[in-house]
Amino acid sequence: MVILELRGVIDRELKRKYLKKINSFSVLKVDTKEAKELIEAYLKKKILTKKHLRDATHVAVASVNNLDILVSWNFTHIVREKTRRLVNLVNWENGYRELTIIAPPEI
């Protein structure tokens, strides 16, 4: 998800800089049964909508891979107090641990 978002960066130098920074990161599988089920749970609870499926996927993949933190600049759909609380409620209901969602300035 991050790679897709960075590929959309218009500024070539900035894009190159960020892609270089994440070059050594592990790439997580997006299209798994667990992720799909968790995405559906988020959609069912209306935390995120089908219109924002990429955002729901980003959060679900982080959750099913037991990541501690998801860092995002997406203040509209992901880095919101309501989303943070509801994501963790659904994660708990589905047997996943808490995911801390933050914006880069919070690091």
CYANA upper distance limits for C-alpha pairs under 8 A (distance plus 0.5 A):
  1 MET  CA      5 GLU  CA      6.78
  1 MET  CA     54 ARG  CA      7.98
  1 MET  CA     58 HIS  CA      6.62
  2 VAL  CA      6 LEU  CA      6.60
  3 ILE  CA      7 ARG  CA      6.60
  3 ILE  CA     19 LEU  CA      7.88
  4 LEU  CA      8 GLY  CA      7.24
  5 GLU  CA      9 VAL  CA      7.66
  6 LEU  CA     15 LYS  CA      6.70
  6 LEU  CA     18 TYR  CA      7.72
  6 LEU  CA     19 LEU  CA      7.43
  7 ARG  CA     15 LYS  CA      7.35
  9 VAL  CA     14 LEU  CA      7.98
  9 VAL  CA     15 LYS  CA      6.13
 10 ILE  CA     15 LYS  CA      7.76
 11 ASP  CA     15 LYS  CA      6.58
 12 ARG  CA     16 ARG  CA      6.58
 13 GLU  CA     17 LYS  CA      6.63
 14 LEU  CA     18 TYR  CA      6.73
 15 LYS  CA     19 LEU  CA      6.54
 16 ARG  CA     20 LYS  CA      6.53
 17 LYS  CA     21 LYS  CA      6.87
 18 TYR  CA     22 ILE  CA      7.01
 19 LEU  CA     23 ASN  CA      6.56
 28 LEU  CA     61 VAL  CA      7.88
 28 LEU  CA     65 ASN  CA      8.27
 29 LYS  CA     61 VAL  CA      8.02
 30 VAL  CA     35 ALA  CA      7.41
 30 VAL  CA     57 THR  CA      7.77
 30 VAL  CA     61 VAL  CA      6.56
 31 ASP  CA     35 ALA  CA      7.31
 31 ASP  CA     36 LYS  CA      7.51
 32 THR  CA     36 LYS  CA      6.70
 33 LYS  CA     37 GLU  CA      6.70
 34 GLU  CA     38 LEU  CA      6.73
 34 GLU  CA     64 VAL  CA      7.13
 35 ALA  CA     39 ILE  CA      6.55
 35 ALA  CA     57 THR  CA      7.62
 35 ALA  CA     60 ALA  CA      5.89
 35 ALA  CA     61 VAL  CA      6.11
 35 ALA  CA     64 VAL  CA      6.75
 36 LYS  CA     40 GLU  CA      6.75
 36 LYS  CA     57 THR  CA      8.35
 36 LYS  CA     60 ALA  CA      8.36
 37 GLU  CA     41 ALA  CA      6.83
 38 LEU  CA     42 TYR  CA      6.80
 38 LEU  CA     60 ALA  CA      6.33
 38 LEU  CA     91 ASN  CA      8.24
 38 LEU  CA     94 ASN  CA      8.07
 39 ILE  CA     43 LEU  CA      6.73
 39 ILE  CA     53 LEU  CA      8.47
 39 ILE  CA     56 ALA  CA      6.24
 39 ILE  CA     57 THR  CA      6.65
 39 ILE  CA     60 ALA  CA      6.36
 40 GLU  CA     44 LYS  CA      6.46
 41 ALA  CA     45 LYS  CA      6.78
 41 ALA  CA     90 VAL  CA      7.40
 42 TYR  CA     46 LYS  CA      6.63
 42 TYR  CA     47 ILE  CA      5.86
 42 TYR  CA     48 LEU  CA      6.65
 42 TYR  CA     56 ALA  CA      7.50
 42 TYR  CA     87 VAL  CA      7.56
 42 TYR  CA     90 VAL  CA      7.36
 43 LEU  CA     47 ILE  CA      6.61
 43 LEU  CA     48 LEU  CA      6.06
 43 LEU  CA     49 THR  CA      6.04
 43 LEU  CA     50 LYS  CA      7.38
 43 LEU  CA     56 ALA  CA      8.39
 47 ILE  CA     83 THR  CA      6.71
 47 ILE  CA     86 LEU  CA      7.06
 47 ILE  CA     87 VAL  CA      7.62
 48 LEU  CA     52 HIS  CA      6.78
 48 LEU  CA     53 LEU  CA      7.92
 48 LEU  CA     55 ASP  CA      8.02
 48 LEU  CA     56 ALA  CA      6.64
 48 LEU  CA     77 HIS  CA      7.67
 49 THR  CA     53 LEU  CA      6.96
 49 THR  CA     56 ALA  CA      8.30
 52 HIS  CA     56 ALA  CA      7.05
 52 HIS  CA     77 HIS  CA      8.48
 53 LEU  CA     57 THR  CA      6.52
 54 ARG  CA     58 HIS  CA      6.65
 55 ASP  CA     59 VAL  CA      6.91
 55 ASP  CA     77 HIS  CA      7.69
 55 ASP  CA     78 ILE  CA      7.40
 56 ALA  CA     60 ALA  CA      6.54
 57 THR  CA     61 VAL  CA      6.43
 58 HIS  CA     62 ALA  CA      6.85
 59 VAL  CA     63 SER  CA      6.68
 59 VAL  CA     70 LEU  CA      7.90
 59 VAL  CA     78 ILE  CA      8.44
 60 ALA  CA     64 VAL  CA      6.58
 61 VAL  CA     65 ASN  CA      6.61
 62 ALA  CA     66 ASN  CA      6.90
 62 ALA  CA     67 LEU  CA      5.89
 62 ALA  CA     69 ILE  CA      8.42
 62 ALA  CA     70 LEU  CA      7.20
 62 ALA  CA     99 LEU  CA      8.23
 63 SER  CA     67 LEU  CA      6.60
 63 SER  CA     91 ASN  CA      7.82
 63 SER  CA     96 TYR  CA      7.15
 63 SER  CA     97 ARG  CA      7.77
 63 SER  CA     98 GLU  CA      8.29
 63 SER  CA     99 LEU  CA      6.79
 64 VAL  CA     96 TYR  CA      7.29
 66 ASN  CA     96 TYR  CA      7.96
 66 ASN  CA     97 ARG  CA      7.39
 66 ASN  CA     99 LEU  CA      8.32
 67 LEU  CA     99 LEU  CA      7.36
 68 ASP  CA     98 GLU  CA      8.10
 68 ASP  CA     99 LEU  CA      6.13
 68 ASP  CA    100 THR  CA      6.67
 69 ILE  CA     99 LEU  CA      6.31
 69 ILE  CA    100 THR  CA      5.16
 69 ILE  CA    101 ILE  CA      6.30
 69 ILE  CA    102 ILE  CA      7.75
 70 LEU  CA     99 LEU  CA      7.54
 70 LEU  CA    100 THR  CA      6.70
 70 LEU  CA    101 ILE  CA      5.35
 70 LEU  CA    102 ILE  CA      6.81
 71 VAL  CA    101 ILE  CA      6.53
 71 VAL  CA    102 ILE  CA      5.53
 71 VAL  CA    103 ALA  CA      5.86
 71 VAL  CA    104 PRO  CA      6.59
 72 SER  CA     78 ILE  CA      7.67
 72 SER  CA     79 VAL  CA      7.18
 72 SER  CA    101 ILE  CA      7.96
 72 SER  CA    102 ILE  CA      6.84
 72 SER  CA    103 ALA  CA      5.61
 72 SER  CA    104 PRO  CA      7.18
 73 TRP  CA     79 VAL  CA      7.70
 73 TRP  CA    103 ALA  CA      6.04
 73 TRP  CA    104 PRO  CA      7.36
 74 ASN  CA     78 ILE  CA      5.98
 74 ASN  CA     79 VAL  CA      6.37
 74 ASN  CA    103 ALA  CA      8.41
 75 PHE  CA     79 VAL  CA      5.13
 75 PHE  CA     80 ARG  CA      6.59
 75 PHE  CA    103 ALA  CA      8.43
 76 THR  CA     80 ARG  CA      7.61
 77 HIS  CA     83 THR  CA      7.70
 78 ILE  CA     83 THR  CA      6.54
 78 ILE  CA     84 ARG  CA      7.83
 78 ILE  CA    101 ILE  CA      8.07
 79 VAL  CA     83 THR  CA      7.42
 79 VAL  CA     84 ARG  CA      7.40
 79 VAL  CA    101 ILE  CA      6.77
 79 VAL  CA    102 ILE  CA      6.56
 79 VAL  CA    103 ALA  CA      7.00
 80 ARG  CA     84 ARG  CA      6.60
 81 GLU  CA     85 ARG  CA      6.74
 82 LYS  CA     86 LEU  CA      6.62
 83 THR  CA     87 VAL  CA      6.27
 84 ARG  CA     88 ASN  CA      6.91
 84 ARG  CA    100 THR  CA      7.96
 84 ARG  CA    101 ILE  CA      6.74
 85 ARG  CA     89 LEU  CA      6.78
 86 LEU  CA     90 VAL  CA      6.70
 87 VAL  CA     91 ASN  CA      6.51
 87 VAL  CA     99 LEU  CA      8.40
 88 ASN  CA     92 TRP  CA      6.47
 88 ASN  CA     97 ARG  CA      8.04
 88 ASN  CA     98 GLU  CA      5.90
 88 ASN  CA     99 LEU  CA      6.94
 89 LEU  CA     93 GLU  CA      6.72
 90 VAL  CA     94 ASN  CA      6.64
 91 ASN  CA     95 GLY  CA      6.65
 91 ASN  CA     96 TYR  CA      5.21
 91 ASN  CA     97 ARG  CA      6.76
 91 ASN  CA     98 GLU  CA      7.27
 92 TRP  CA     96 TYR  CA      5.84
 92 TRP  CA     97 ARG  CA      6.63
 92 TRP  CA     98 GLU  CA      7.60
102 ILE  CA    106 GLU  CA      6.70
102 ILE  CA    107 ILE  CA      8.09
103 ALA  CA    107 ILE  CA      7.80
